[in-house]
Amino acid sequence: EDDARKLPAILGKHSCPWSVDLLSIDVDGVDYWLWRDFLESGRAAKVVVIEFNPSMPDDLHYVPPRADAQRHGASLAALCALGEAYDYFLVETTLFNAVFADAATRALLVERGLVPA
């Protein structure tokens, strides 16, 4: 795949900051790959909201192929594993989205009683 089309290259081209408060990814298919590229580039977000495929069992680890034609996303378990590899913690889900927080933000949420310890 052309690196110029990957999220870190696009963000760099537009002089986006390396660290952001909120990253929201919802592109119907390659969400996992966008987040992985973001993380591998050394970029960081305090909170990440990312779409997952709710039709899959919670314990199924499924990562879809990296293809623009792909229209079903990764499983929640796959996103949790990716997040954990970079010290992100699942703090909430909605029907279609998972909310992850970095370690410092999660600690603040726990301290304030907003998520369980």
DSSP file (Angstrom, degrees, kcal/mol; ACC not computed):
  #  RESIDUE AA STRUCTURE BP1 BP2  ACC     N-H-->O    O-->H-N    N-H-->O    O-->H-N    TCO  KAPPA ALPHA  PHI   PSI    X-CA   Y-CA   Z-CA
    1    1 A E              0   0    0      0, 0.0     2,-0.4     0, 0.0     5,-0.1   0.000 360.0 360.0 360.0 144.9    0.0    0.0    0.0
    2    2 A D    >   -     0   0    0      1,-0.2     3,-1.8     2,-0.1     4,-0.3  -0.529 360.0-149.4 -68.0 116.8    1.1    3.5   -0.8
    3    3 A D  G >  S+     0   0    0     -2,-0.4     3,-1.5     1,-0.3     6,-0.4   0.786  93.8  68.2 -60.7 -27.3    2.4    5.1    2.5
    4    4 A A  G 3  S+     0   0    0      1,-0.3    -1,-0.3     5,-0.1    -2,-0.1   0.727  97.6  53.4 -65.4 -20.1    1.3    8.5    1.3
    5    5 A R  G <  S+     0   0    0     -3,-1.8    -1,-0.3     4,-0.1    -2,-0.2   0.492  87.8 103.7 -91.7  -4.4   -2.3    7.3    1.6
    6    6 A K  S X> S-     0   0    0     -3,-1.5     4,-1.9    -4,-0.3     3,-0.6  -0.479  83.7-112.9 -80.1 151.1   -1.8    6.2    5.2
    7    7 A L  H 3> S+     0   0    0      1,-0.2     4,-2.8     2,-0.2     5,-0.3   0.859 112.4  54.9 -53.4 -45.7   -3.2    8.4    8.0
    8    8 A P  H 3> S+     0   0    0      0, 0.0     4,-2.4     0, 0.0    -1,-0.2   0.897 109.3  48.4 -59.4 -38.2    0.2    9.5    9.5
    9    9 A A  H <> S+     0   0    0     -3,-0.6     4,-2.3    -6,-0.4    -2,-0.2   0.904 112.4  48.3 -66.7 -40.5    1.4   10.8    6.2
   10   10 A I  H  X S+     0   0    0     -4,-1.9     4,-1.2     2,-0.2    -1,-0.2   0.921 113.1  47.3 -65.7 -43.6   -1.9   12.7    5.6
   11   11 A L  H  <>S+     0   0    0     -4,-2.8     5,-2.6     1,-0.2     3,-0.3   0.906 113.0  49.5 -63.5 -41.2   -1.7   14.2    9.1
   12   12 A G  H ><5S+     0   0    0     -4,-2.4     3,-1.7    -5,-0.3    -2,-0.2   0.888 105.0  57.3 -64.9 -39.8    1.9   15.1    8.6
   13   13 A K  H 3<5S+     0   0    0     -4,-2.3    -1,-0.2     1,-0.3    -2,-0.2   0.812 111.3  43.7 -60.1 -30.7    1.2   16.8    5.3
   14   14 A H  T 3<5S-     0   0    0     -4,-1.2    -1,-0.3    -3,-0.3    -2,-0.2   0.179 113.9-116.4-103.4  16.2   -1.2   19.1    7.0
   15   15 A S  T < 5 +     0   0    0     -3,-1.7    -3,-0.2     1,-0.2    -2,-0.1   0.830  50.3 173.7  55.0  38.5    1.0   19.8   10.0
   16   16 A C      < -     0   0    0     -5,-2.6    -1,-0.2    -6,-0.1     4,-0.1  -0.467  38.4 -96.2 -73.1 148.8   -1.4   18.2   12.5
   17   17 A P        -     0   0    0      0, 0.0    -1,-0.1     0, 0.0     3,-0.0  -0.253  22.1-128.3 -64.8 153.6   -0.1   17.9   16.1
   18   18 A W  S    S+     0   0    0      1,-0.1    26,-2.4    25,-0.1     2,-0.4   0.754  96.2  43.8 -73.3 -24.6    1.5   14.6   17.2
   19   19 A S  E     +a   44   0A   0     24,-0.2     2,-0.3    26,-0.0    26,-0.2  -0.980  69.2 177.7-125.9 133.6   -0.8   14.4   20.2
   20   20 A V  E     -a   45   0A   0     24,-2.3    26,-1.8    -2,-0.4    27,-0.2  -0.893  33.0-132.2-129.2 160.5   -4.5   15.1   20.3
   21   21 A D  E    S+     0   0A   0     -2,-0.3    26,-2.0     1,-0.3     2,-0.4   0.904  92.7  23.1 -76.1 -43.0   -7.2   15.0   22.9
   22   22 A L  E     -a   47   0A   0     24,-0.2     2,-0.5    23,-0.1    -1,-0.3  -0.988  57.5-174.7-133.9 129.6   -9.7   13.0   20.8
   23   23 A L  E     -a   48   0A   0     24,-2.4    26,-2.8    -2,-0.4     2,-0.5  -0.991  10.2-171.5-118.8 122.7   -9.3   10.8   17.8
   24   24 A S  E     -a   49   0A   0     -2,-0.5     2,-0.5    24,-0.2    26,-0.2  -0.968   2.3-175.5-117.6 124.2  -12.6    9.5   16.3
   25   25 A I  E     +a   50   0A   0     24,-3.0    26,-1.9    -2,-0.5     2,-0.2  -0.974  19.9 146.3-124.4 120.5  -12.4    6.8   13.6
   26   26 A D        +     0   0    0     -2,-0.5    24,-0.0    24,-0.2    26,-0.0  -0.671  14.8 135.6-152.8  89.8  -15.5    5.7   11.7
   27   27 A V        -     0   0    0     -2,-0.2     3,-0.3    24,-0.1    -1,-0.1   0.230  66.2-113.1-125.4  12.0  -14.9    4.7    8.1
   28   28 A D  S    S+     0   0    0      1,-0.2    -2,-0.0     2,-0.0    24,-0.0   0.956  92.3   9.5  57.5  60.6  -16.8    1.5    7.7
   29   29 A G  S    S+     0   0    0     42,-0.2     3,-0.3    22,-0.1    -1,-0.2  -0.279 119.0  50.1 146.4 -56.3  -14.1   -1.1    7.2
   30   30 A V     >  +     0   0    0     -3,-0.3     4,-2.1    40,-0.2     5,-0.2   0.080  66.7 119.0-105.5  25.6  -10.5   -0.1    7.7
   31   31 A D  H  > S+     0   0    0      1,-0.2     4,-2.4     2,-0.2     5,-0.2   0.911  75.1  53.5 -54.2 -47.4  -10.9    1.5   11.2
   32   32 A Y  H  > S+     0   0    0     -3,-0.3     4,-2.7     1,-0.2    -1,-0.2   0.923 109.5  48.1 -54.1 -48.0   -8.5   -1.0   12.8
   33   33 A W  H  > S+     0   0    0      1,-0.2     4,-2.5     2,-0.2    -1,-0.2   0.853 109.2  52.4 -67.6 -35.6   -5.8   -0.2   10.2
   34   34 A L  H  X S+     0   0    0     -4,-2.1     4,-2.2     2,-0.2    -1,-0.2   0.929 112.6  45.1 -64.7 -44.3   -6.1    3.5   10.6
   35   35 A W  H  X S+     0   0    0     -4,-2.4     4,-2.7     2,-0.2    -2,-0.2   0.920 112.3  51.6 -66.2 -41.6   -5.7    3.3   14.3
   36   36 A R  H  X S+     0   0    0     -4,-2.7     4,-3.0    -5,-0.2     5,-0.2   0.936 110.8  47.7 -60.4 -46.2   -2.8    0.9   14.0
   37   37 A D  H  X S+     0   0    0     -4,-2.5     4,-1.5     1,-0.2    -1,-0.2   0.911 111.4  51.7 -60.2 -42.3   -1.0    3.2   11.6
   38   38 A F  H  <>S+     0   0    0     -4,-2.2     5,-1.4     1,-0.2     4,-0.3   0.934 114.3  42.7 -58.0 -48.6   -1.7    6.2   13.9
   39   39 A L  H ><5S+     0   0    0     -4,-2.7     3,-1.7     1,-0.2    -2,-0.2   0.911 111.5  53.1 -67.7 -43.7   -0.2    4.3   16.9
   40   40 A E  H 3<5S+     0   0    0     -4,-3.0    -1,-0.2     1,-0.3    -2,-0.2   0.761 101.5  61.6 -64.6 -24.4    2.8    2.9   15.0
   41   41 A S  T 3<5S-     0   0    0     -4,-1.5    -1,-0.3    -5,-0.2    -2,-0.2   0.578 118.3-110.3 -78.1  -8.1    3.7    6.4   13.8
   42   42 A G  T < 5S+     0   0    0     -3,-1.7    -3,-0.2     1,-0.3    -2,-0.1   0.473  72.7 139.1  91.3   2.5    4.2    7.4   17.4
   43   43 A R      < -     0   0    0     -5,-1.4     2,-0.3   -24,-0.0    -1,-0.3  -0.367  34.5-158.5 -74.7 161.2    1.1    9.7   17.5
   44   44 A A  E     -a   19   0A   0    -26,-2.4   -24,-2.3    -3,-0.1     2,-0.3  -0.984  16.4-169.0-144.3 152.4   -1.1    9.7   20.5
   45   45 A A  E     -a   20   0A   0     -2,-0.3   -24,-0.2   -26,-0.2     3,-0.1  -0.992  22.1-142.7-136.6 142.7   -4.6   10.6   21.6
   46   46 A K  E    S+     0   0A   0    -26,-1.8    56,-2.4    -2,-0.3     2,-0.4   0.905  93.7  20.5 -68.8 -40.8   -6.0   10.9   25.1
   47   47 A V  E     -aB  22 101A   0    -26,-2.0   -24,-2.4    54,-0.2     2,-0.4  -0.991  68.7-164.8-132.6 137.5   -9.3    9.3   24.0
   48   48 A V  E     -aB  23 100A   0     52,-2.6    52,-3.1    -2,-0.4     2,-0.5  -0.989   2.6-168.5-124.2 126.6  -10.1    7.2   21.0
   49   49 A V  E     +aB  24  99A   0    -26,-2.8   -24,-3.0    -2,-0.4     2,-0.4  -0.973  21.4 170.7-110.9 122.1  -13.6    6.6   19.7
   50   50 A I  E     -aB  25  98A   0     48,-2.5    48,-2.9    -2,-0.5   -24,-0.2  -0.995  32.5-118.4-141.1 137.6  -13.6    3.8   17.1
   51   51 A E  E     - B   0  97A   0    -26,-1.9    23,-0.3    -2,-0.4     2,-0.3  -0.473  32.0-175.9 -73.3 140.3  -16.3    1.8   15.3
   52   52 A F        -     0   0    0     44,-2.7    23,-0.2    -2,-0.2    21,-0.1  -0.835  36.2 -97.1-127.4 170.8  -16.3   -1.9   15.7
   53   53 A N    >   -     0   0    0     21,-2.7     3,-1.2    -2,-0.3    23,-0.4  -0.791  31.7-170.6 -91.3 105.8  -18.4   -4.7   14.2
   54   54 A P  T 3  S+     0   0    0      0, 0.0    -1,-0.1     0, 0.0     4,-0.1   0.562  75.9  74.7 -76.5  -6.5  -21.2   -5.4   16.8
   55   55 A S  T 3  S+     0   0    0      2,-0.1    20,-0.1    -3,-0.0    -2,-0.0   0.544  83.6  83.0 -81.8  -4.8  -22.4   -8.5   14.9
   56   56 A M  S <  S-     0   0    0     -3,-1.2    20,-0.2    18,-0.1     6,-0.0  -0.735  92.3 -98.5-100.0 146.9  -19.3  -10.5   16.2
   57   57 A P    >   -     0   0    0      0, 0.0     3,-1.6     0, 0.0    20,-0.3  -0.283  34.2-116.7 -59.2 148.1  -19.1  -12.2   19.5
   58   58 A D  T 3  S+     0   0    0      1,-0.3    19,-0.2    18,-0.1    -2,-0.0   0.781 113.3  49.2 -58.9 -29.2  -17.1  -10.2   22.1
   59   59 A D  T 3  S+     0   0    0     17,-0.1     2,-0.5    18,-0.1    -1,-0.3   0.455  84.4 107.6 -93.8   0.3  -14.4  -12.8   22.4
   60   60 A L    <   -     0   0    0     -3,-1.6     2,-0.9     1,-0.0    17,-0.6  -0.673  59.5-150.2 -81.4 124.5  -13.8  -13.2   18.6
   61   61 A H        +     0   0    0     -2,-0.5     2,-0.4    16,-0.2    -2,-0.1  -0.824  31.5 161.2 -96.0 101.4  -10.5  -11.7   17.5
   62   62 A Y        -     0   0    0     -2,-0.9    13,-2.3    -6,-0.0    16,-0.2  -0.981  20.5-178.4-129.6 124.3  -11.2  -10.6   13.9
   63   63 A V        -     0   0    0     -2,-0.4     3,-0.1    11,-0.2    11,-0.1  -0.983  26.4-134.9-116.9 119.6   -9.2   -8.1   11.8
   64   64 A P        -     0   0    0      0, 0.0    10,-0.1     0, 0.0   -31,-0.1  -0.271  33.9 -86.6 -69.1 158.8  -10.6   -7.5    8.3
   65   65 A P        -     0   0    0      0, 0.0     2,-1.4     0, 0.0     5,-0.1  -0.275  44.7-106.2 -59.5 152.5   -8.2   -7.4    5.4
   66   66 A R  S    S+     0   0    0     -3,-0.1     2,-0.3   -34,-0.0   -36,-0.1  -0.686  71.7 131.1 -84.3  95.3   -6.7   -4.1    4.6
   67   67 A A    >   -     0   0    0     -2,-1.4     3,-1.6     1,-0.1     0, 0.0  -0.990  62.0-135.1-151.1 136.6   -8.8   -3.1    1.6
   68   68 A D  T 3  S+     0   0    0     -2,-0.3   -38,-0.1     1,-0.3    -1,-0.1   0.798 108.3  57.4 -61.2 -28.0  -10.7   -0.1    0.5
   69   69 A A  T 3  S+     0   0    0    -40,-0.1    -1,-0.3    -3,-0.1     2,-0.3   0.584  81.2 110.1 -79.4  -9.0  -13.6   -2.3   -0.6
   70   70 A Q    <   +     0   0    0     -3,-1.6   -40,-0.2     1,-0.1     3,-0.0  -0.495  39.2 173.7 -70.0 128.9  -13.9   -3.8    2.8
   71   71 A R        +     0   0    0     -2,-0.3     2,-0.4   -42,-0.2   -42,-0.2   0.292  53.0  76.0-124.8   9.7  -17.1   -2.7    4.6
   72   72 A H  S    S-     0   0    0    -43,-0.1   -19,-0.1   -19,-0.0    -1,-0.1  -0.989  72.3-139.5-122.5 135.5  -17.2   -4.7    7.8
   73   73 A G        -     0   0    0     -2,-0.4   -21,-0.1     1,-0.2   -43,-0.1  -0.049  24.8 -74.5 -87.9-177.2  -15.0   -3.7   10.6
   74   74 A A        -     0   0    0    -23,-0.3   -21,-2.7     1,-0.1   -11,-0.2  -0.256  50.7-101.3 -72.4 159.4  -12.8   -5.4   13.2
   75   75 A S     >  -     0   0    0    -13,-2.3     4,-1.9   -23,-0.2     5,-0.2  -0.393  28.9-113.4 -76.2 160.2  -14.2   -7.1   16.3
   76   76 A L  H  > S+     0   0    0    -23,-0.4     4,-2.5     1,-0.2     5,-0.2   0.893 117.7  56.4 -60.4 -40.3  -14.2   -5.4   19.7
   77   77 A A  H  > S+     0   0    0    -17,-0.6     4,-2.3   -20,-0.3    -1,-0.2   0.889 105.8  50.2 -60.9 -40.0  -11.6   -8.0   20.9
   78   78 A A  H  > S+     0   0    0    -18,-0.5     4,-2.2   -16,-0.2    -1,-0.2   0.910 111.9  47.3 -65.7 -41.8   -9.2   -7.1   18.1
   79   79 A L  H  X S+     0   0    0     -4,-1.9     4,-2.8     2,-0.2    -2,-0.2   0.882 110.6  52.5 -66.9 -37.6   -9.5   -3.4   18.9
   80   80 A C  H  X S+     0   0    0     -4,-2.5     4,-2.9     2,-0.2    -2,-0.2   0.921 109.4  49.3 -63.0 -43.1   -9.0   -4.1   22.6
   81   81 A A  H  X S+     0   0    0     -4,-2.3     4,-1.7     2,-0.2    -2,-0.2   0.911 112.4  47.8 -63.3 -42.2   -5.8   -6.1   21.8
   82   82 A L  H  X S+     0   0    0     -4,-2.2     4,-0.7     2,-0.2    -2,-0.2   0.946 113.6  47.4 -63.0 -48.0   -4.5   -3.4   19.6
   83   83 A G  H ><>S+     0   0    0     -4,-2.8     5,-2.6     1,-0.2     3,-1.4   0.924 109.6  52.5 -59.4 -45.7   -5.3   -0.7   22.2
   84   84 A E  H ><5S+     0   0    0     -4,-2.9     3,-1.6     1,-0.3    -1,-0.2   0.846 100.7  62.0 -60.8 -34.6   -3.7   -2.8   25.0
   85   85 A A  H 3<5S+     0   0    0     -4,-1.7    -1,-0.3     1,-0.3    -2,-0.2   0.736 112.8  37.6 -63.2 -21.2   -0.5   -3.1   23.0
   86   86 A Y  T <<5S-     0   0    0     -3,-1.4    -1,-0.3    -4,-0.7    -2,-0.2   0.061 124.6 -98.7-118.0  22.3   -0.2    0.7   23.2
   87   87 A D  T < 5S+     0   0    0     -3,-1.6    16,-0.8     1,-0.2     2,-0.4   0.854  75.6 140.9  62.4  40.4   -1.5    1.2   26.7
   88   88 A Y  E   < -C  102   0A   0     -5,-2.6     2,-0.4    14,-0.2    -1,-0.2  -0.894  36.5-152.2-107.6 144.9   -5.0    2.1   25.8
   89   89 A F  E     -C  101   0A   0     12,-2.8    12,-2.3    -2,-0.4     2,-0.4  -0.948  18.3-119.5-122.4 135.1   -7.9    0.9   27.9
   90   90 A L  E     +C  100   0A   0     -2,-0.4    10,-0.2    10,-0.2     3,-0.1  -0.587  38.1 165.9 -69.3 123.1  -11.5    0.2   26.9
   91   91 A V  E     -     0   0A   0      8,-3.1     2,-0.3    -2,-0.4     9,-0.2   0.575  59.0  -3.3-116.0 -15.5  -13.6    2.5   29.1
   92   92 A E  E     -C   99   0A   0      7,-1.4     7,-3.2    23,-0.1    -1,-0.4  -0.973  52.9-155.6-168.8 156.2  -17.0    2.4   27.4
   93   93 A T  E     -C   98   0A   0     -2,-0.3     5,-0.2     5,-0.2     2,-0.2  -0.979   1.8-166.8-135.2 153.7  -18.9    1.0   24.4
   94   94 A T        -     0   0    0      3,-2.9     5,-0.0    -2,-0.3    -2,-0.0  -0.536  55.3 -77.6-115.0-169.9  -22.0    2.1   22.5
   95   95 A L  S    S+     0   0    0     -2,-0.2     3,-0.0     1,-0.2   -43,-0.0   0.890 128.1   9.7 -59.4 -38.9  -23.8   -0.2   20.1
   96   96 A F  S    S+     0   0    0    -43,-0.1   -44,-2.7   -45,-0.0     2,-0.4   0.501 119.6  67.9-119.7  -8.3  -21.3    0.5   17.3
   97   97 A N  E     -B   51   0A   0    -46,-0.3    -3,-2.9   -44,-0.0     2,-0.4  -0.901  55.3-153.0-125.3 146.3  -18.4    2.3   19.0
   98   98 A A  E     -BC  50  93A   0    -48,-2.9   -48,-2.5    -2,-0.4     2,-0.5  -0.911  12.9-149.3-110.3 142.3  -15.7    1.6   21.5
   99   99 A V  E     -BC  49  92A   0     -7,-3.2    -8,-3.1    -2,-0.4    -7,-1.4  -0.961  16.7-175.5-115.5 121.2  -14.1    4.3   23.6
  100  100 A F  E     -BC  48  90A   0    -52,-3.1   -52,-2.6    -2,-0.5     2,-0.4  -0.863   6.2-162.1-114.3 148.9  -10.5    3.9   24.7
  101  101 A A  E     -BC  47  89A   0    -12,-2.3   -12,-2.8    -2,-0.3   -54,-0.2  -0.971  22.5-116.8-128.0 145.6   -8.5    6.1   27.0
  102  102 A D  E  >  - C   0  88A   0    -56,-2.4     4,-2.9    -2,-0.4     5,-0.2  -0.259  44.0 -94.5 -70.5 171.1   -4.7    6.3   27.4
  103  103 A A  H  > S+     0   0    0    -16,-0.8     4,-2.4     1,-0.2     5,-0.2   0.885 123.6  47.5 -59.5 -43.4   -3.3    5.3   30.9
  104  104 A A  H  > S+     0   0    0      2,-0.2     4,-1.8     1,-0.2    -1,-0.2   0.904 114.7  45.8 -67.2 -40.5   -3.2    8.9   32.3
  105  105 A T  H  > S+     0   0    0      2,-0.2     4,-2.4     1,-0.2    -2,-0.2   0.902 112.0  51.6 -69.3 -40.0   -6.8    9.7   31.1
  106  106 A R  H  X S+     0   0    0     -4,-2.9     4,-2.7     2,-0.2     5,-0.2   0.928 107.9  52.6 -61.2 -43.7   -8.1    6.3   32.4
  107  107 A A  H  X S+     0   0    0     -4,-2.4     4,-2.7    -5,-0.2    -1,-0.2   0.900 109.8  48.8 -59.0 -40.8   -6.5    7.0   35.8
  108  108 A L  H  X S+     0   0    0     -4,-1.8     4,-1.9     2,-0.2    -1,-0.2   0.904 111.0  49.8 -64.7 -41.7   -8.3   10.4   35.9
  109  109 A L  H  <>S+     0   0    0     -4,-2.4     5,-2.8     2,-0.2     6,-0.9   0.897 112.8  46.9 -64.2 -40.1  -11.6    8.8   35.0
  110  110 A V  H ><5S+     0   0    0     -4,-2.7     3,-1.7     3,-0.2    -2,-0.2   0.934 109.8  53.7 -64.9 -46.5  -11.1    6.2   37.7
  111  111 A E  H 3<5S+     0   0    0     -4,-2.7    -2,-0.2     1,-0.3    -1,-0.2   0.859 110.6  46.8 -56.7 -37.4  -10.2    8.8   40.3
  112  112 A R  T 3<5S-     0   0    0     -4,-1.9    -1,-0.3    -5,-0.2    -2,-0.2   0.407 115.8-115.8 -87.7   2.8  -13.3   10.7   39.5
  113  113 A G  T < 5S+     0   0    0     -3,-1.7    -3,-0.2     2,-0.2    -2,-0.1   0.710  80.7 122.9  74.3  20.6  -15.5    7.6   39.7
  114  114 A L  S   <S+     0   0    0     -5,-2.8    -4,-0.2    -6,-0.2    -5,-0.1   0.720  77.3  22.0 -88.4 -22.1  -16.5    7.8   36.0
  115  115 A V  S    S-     0   0    0     -6,-0.9    -2,-0.2    -9,-0.1    -1,-0.2  -0.974  93.3 -97.1-138.0 153.7  -15.2    4.3   35.2
  116  116 A P              0   0    0      0, 0.0    -6,-0.1     0, 0.0    -2,-0.0  -0.342 360.0 360.0 -69.9 152.4  -14.5    1.3   37.4
  117  117 A A              0   0    0     -7,-0.1    -7,-0.1    -8,-0.1    -6,-0.0   0.468 360.0 360.0 -72.7 360.0  -10.9    0.6   38.6
